[in-house]
Amino acid sequence: MQRTSLDKTDLRLLELLKRNARMSYARLAEELGISESAVRKRLRKLMKQGIIKRFTIEYVLPNEVRAAILVKVAPPKPVPKVSEEISRIEGVETVYEVTGENDILVLLRGPNIGFVNKCIDRIRSISGVASTNTMIILKSWALPTSILGEGRQP
């Protein structure tokens, strides 16, 4: 799969879709100042390159529990193998391999704290998991971000 560099229009297209993945081709074309067929062509290219992996929604259910879990992996078990096993656990939304003191960051959600505890127990039972540190997410803030380097300044 050959990757090409992204131009400013590709980056703006990604930004628009990040804000609203249901935006019509016509509306995207209008926002970008290009034709609808050019939008379709760019989207196909971004999907073929693996830059756009899927179109999805964000949601929060009433009373659900969300958690971030930091995982340390003990050698000789490779981190990618542990990550793969964690990704198959029900309730796990995302698994990131990270740098620093921990090897993996897991984001999960469940209908109640009991469900989250069971997920944590399953993660701890995986061969190669040395330790976990769980943080229950109390509140999240959706901040406007820009992949173009515009917008909020620190």
Kinemage of the C-alpha trace (Angstrom):
@kinemage 1
@onewidth
@group {chain A} dominant
@subgroup {mainchain}
@vectorlist {calphas} color= white
{ca met a 1} P 0.000 0.000 0.000
{ca gln a 2} L 1.706 3.161 -1.228
{ca arg a 3} L 1.269 6.256 0.900
{ca thr a 4} L 1.300 9.703 -0.564
{ca ser a 5} L 1.612 12.940 1.313
{ca leu a 6} L -1.543 14.727 2.349
{ca asp a 7} L -2.218 18.221 1.087
{ca lys a 8} L -4.112 20.942 2.915
{ca thr a 9} L -7.397 19.910 1.283
{ca asp a 10} L -6.984 16.304 2.502
{ca leu a 11} L -6.267 17.556 6.016
{ca arg a 12} L -9.280 19.882 5.938
{ca leu a 13} L -11.460 17.011 4.657
{ca leu a 14} L -10.331 14.860 7.594
{ca glu a 15} L -11.056 17.716 9.989
{ca leu a 16} L -14.590 18.176 8.620
{ca leu a 17} L -15.304 14.453 8.853
{ca lys a 18} L -13.926 14.334 12.382
{ca arg a 19} L -16.500 16.923 13.401
{ca asn a 20} L -19.357 15.298 11.469
{ca ala a 21} L -18.788 11.975 9.706
{ca arg a 22} L -22.323 12.173 8.287
{ca met a 23} L -21.642 15.332 6.291
{ca ser a 24} L -22.840 14.886 2.709
{ca tyr a 25} L -20.484 14.864 -0.254
{ca ala a 26} L -22.191 18.015 -1.510
{ca arg a 27} L -21.647 19.832 1.792
{ca leu a 28} L -18.014 18.660 1.976
{ca ala a 29} L -17.457 19.889 -1.580
{ca glu a 30} L -18.960 23.266 -0.705
{ca glu a 31} L -16.804 23.596 2.450
{ca leu a 32} L -13.645 22.591 0.583
{ca gly a 33} L -14.334 24.566 -2.589
{ca ile a 34} L -13.936 21.507 -4.822
{ca ser a 35} L -16.318 19.323 -6.829
{ca glu a 36} L -18.340 16.510 -5.308
{ca ser a 37} L -16.519 13.992 -7.503
{ca ala a 38} L -13.183 15.314 -6.193
{ca val a 39} L -14.428 14.740 -2.636
{ca arg a 40} L -15.380 11.149 -3.496
{ca lys a 41} L -11.996 10.557 -5.127
{ca arg a 42} L -10.118 11.952 -2.123
{ca leu a 43} L -12.177 9.846 0.305
{ca arg a 44} L -11.513 6.666 -1.698
{ca lys a 45} L -7.781 7.499 -1.699
{ca leu a 46} L -7.732 8.136 2.067
{ca met a 47} L -9.570 4.860 2.740
{ca lys a 48} L -7.347 2.865 0.365
{ca gln a 49} L -4.245 4.278 2.089
{ca gly a 50} L -5.635 3.270 5.481
{ca ile a 51} L -5.739 6.859 6.730
{ca ile a 52} L -9.509 6.670 7.180
{ca lys a 53} L -10.091 3.387 8.940
{ca arg a 54} L -13.833 3.609 9.566
{ca phe a 55} L -16.747 5.985 9.996
{ca thr a 56} L -18.244 5.785 13.469
{ca ile a 57} L -20.093 7.681 16.171
{ca glu a 58} L -19.247 8.867 19.655
{ca tyr a 59} L -21.776 8.190 22.342
{ca val a 60} L -22.212 8.222 26.100
{ca leu a 61} L -24.898 6.112 27.703
{ca pro a 62} L -26.572 7.240 30.913
{ca asn a 63} L -24.849 5.808 34.001
{ca glu a 64} L -22.198 3.935 32.027
{ca val a 65} L -18.742 3.608 33.534
{ca arg a 66} L -15.660 4.449 31.485
{ca ala a 67} L -12.107 3.680 32.529
{ca ala a 68} L -8.531 4.132 31.386
{ca ile a 69} L -6.196 1.309 32.358
{ca leu a 70} L -2.411 1.500 32.226
{ca val a 71} L -0.801 -1.908 31.738
{ca lys a 72} L 2.815 -2.991 32.304
{ca val a 73} L 3.957 -6.045 30.389
{ca ala a 74} L 6.568 -8.445 31.731
{ca pro a 75} L 9.104 -9.962 29.352
{ca pro a 76} L 9.381 -12.285 27.532
{ca lys a 77} L 5.749 -11.803 26.427
{ca pro a 78} L 5.743 -9.256 23.571
{ca val a 79} L 3.619 -6.148 24.070
{ca pro a 80} L 1.758 -6.622 20.743
{ca lys a 81} L 0.613 -10.107 21.824
{ca val a 82} L -0.765 -8.738 25.106
{ca ser a 83} L -2.404 -5.831 23.253
{ca glu a 84} L -4.079 -8.249 20.865
{ca glu a 85} L -5.469 -10.344 23.726
{ca ile a 86} L -6.739 -7.249 25.539
{ca ser a 87} L -8.441 -5.989 22.367
{ca arg a 88} L -10.648 -9.099 22.302
{ca ile a 89} L -12.160 -8.433 25.744
{ca glu a 90} L -15.773 -7.264 25.672
{ca gly a 91} L -16.032 -3.620 26.727
{ca val a 92} L -12.574 -2.651 25.476
{ca glu a 93} L -12.922 0.276 23.069
{ca thr a 94} L -9.316 1.093 22.240
{ca val a 95} L -5.888 -0.334 22.970
{ca tyr a 96} L -2.843 1.906 22.563
{ca glu a 97} L 0.770 0.784 22.808
{ca val a 98} L 2.558 3.677 24.511
{ca thr a 99} L 5.963 4.846 25.668
{ca gly a 100} L 6.936 5.561 29.239
{ca glu a 101} L 6.564 3.630 32.454
{ca asn a 102} L 3.626 1.612 31.087
{ca asp a 103} L 3.382 -0.333 27.862
{ca ile a 104} L -0.335 -0.237 27.069
{ca leu a 105} L -3.232 2.178 27.605
{ca val a 106} L -6.699 0.620 27.461
{ca leu a 107} L -9.956 2.561 27.197
{ca leu a 108} L -13.042 0.613 28.148
{ca arg a 109} L -16.685 1.184 28.948
{ca gly a 110} L -19.418 -0.802 30.585
{ca pro a 111} L -22.903 -0.520 31.987
{ca asn a 112} L -21.736 -0.592 35.605
{ca ile a 113} L -18.692 -0.811 37.865
{ca gly a 114} L -19.098 -4.589 38.228
{ca phe a 115} L -18.710 -5.041 34.480
{ca val a 116} L -15.617 -2.800 34.462
{ca asn a 117} L -14.125 -4.782 37.364
{ca lys a 118} L -14.618 -8.034 35.428
{ca cys a 119} L -12.834 -6.504 32.432
{ca ile a 120} L -9.940 -5.454 34.655
{ca asp a 121} L -9.761 -8.956 36.144
{ca arg a 122} L -9.636 -10.440 32.634
{ca ile a 123} L -6.821 -8.066 31.664
{ca arg a 124} L -4.879 -9.000 34.820
{ca ser a 125} L -5.296 -12.700 34.028
{ca ile a 126} L -3.539 -12.394 30.655
{ca ser a 127} L -0.111 -13.980 30.599
{ca gly a 128} L 2.537 -11.268 30.501
{ca val a 129} L 0.539 -8.591 32.338
{ca ala a 130} L 2.764 -7.507 35.243
{ca ser a 131} L 0.527 -4.773 36.686
{ca thr a 132} L -2.371 -2.471 35.962
{ca asn a 133} L -3.367 1.002 37.126
{ca thr a 134} L -7.025 1.871 36.590
{ca met a 135} L -8.531 5.340 36.448
{ca ile a 136} L -12.307 5.725 36.365
{ca ile a 137} L -13.262 8.573 34.030
{ca leu a 138} L -15.493 11.005 35.888
{ca lys a 139} L -16.075 13.557 33.130
{ca ser a 140} L -14.796 14.162 29.622
{ca trp a 141} L -14.420 17.409 27.770
{ca ala a 142} L -14.698 17.470 23.999
{ca leu a 143} L -12.261 20.151 22.927
{ca pro a 144} L -12.055 21.491 19.396
{ca thr a 145} L -8.881 20.246 17.790
{ca ser a 146} L -7.373 20.852 14.428
{ca ile a 147} L -5.026 18.646 12.474
{ca leu a 148} L -4.099 21.757 10.513
{ca gly a 149} L -2.398 23.401 13.475
{ca glu a 150} L -5.100 26.057 13.697
{ca gly a 151} L -7.547 26.726 16.494
{ca arg a 152} L -6.912 26.511 20.222
{ca gln a 153} L -3.580 27.724 21.468
{ca pro a 154} L -2.091 26.557 24.782
